């Protein structure tokens, strides 16, 4: 178990993280937040590249500073930008990394073959990496993190540069690894963790905002996510009233996915149910409100707006709701 207890990290007068508390066991954890929220800082402290200003991090009850090398032997780490020699082949690069880790030669050679096969590069092991695409290079980075069969796998933006097929392969790899490892993935790409993470950890205002299952987190927006088709000219006023999380053009109309904090009442700014609120933004669930923005749950309002279709909230809805709200 990895325990993070009251951890704060400061850089002179700037506080990057404040009073972070987490307990992590085997499984996949998605560390989700916008760029600049402190994800990389937290990962660097877990991997001992940085140390907390306050608090401590423990592995199986012991301070990782005291464990020192014994703790690092349990780690596999992929930073956002990992260094490699362009003239090296994947096999040569992994052999170099394995020697730095102190891996025995026989075990090292066996593991090189295993991890290259795992990341889909078994046929590319003898080609120079300067000929590789960005996605292939990233897969080599994932391979080096897995090389010594670590108990804790820390991956910072691991799917950067991967195409959809490569990202799908990566998700399958993590799903298999999580049975006996602690896997921590930092990303701002929601789809990378939504279907494989046991828990989602979100950071907001330098603190842990939530740490729960995908289902529990998405459930917080239950009954508040809808889709509707509206005239394109109404979009600016619609965006004033609701939190629009996505939109697409459909001829002269726009299909919007949006969050209504009042549920099917349709308005997070104090609408009245069944009549116009008098502020030009009131909704009416039964018929048009007369203001051009009347919400309609289940039938056509006659004011140019289609019906509201309730949607199951997804993690991307939660992400956009949580962080656009702070914009």
Order of alpha helices (4+ residues) and beta strands (2+ residues): beta-beta-beta-alpha-beta-beta-alpha-alpha-beta-alpha-alpha-alpha-beta-alpha-beta-alpha-beta-beta-alpha-beta-alpha-beta-beta-beta-alpha
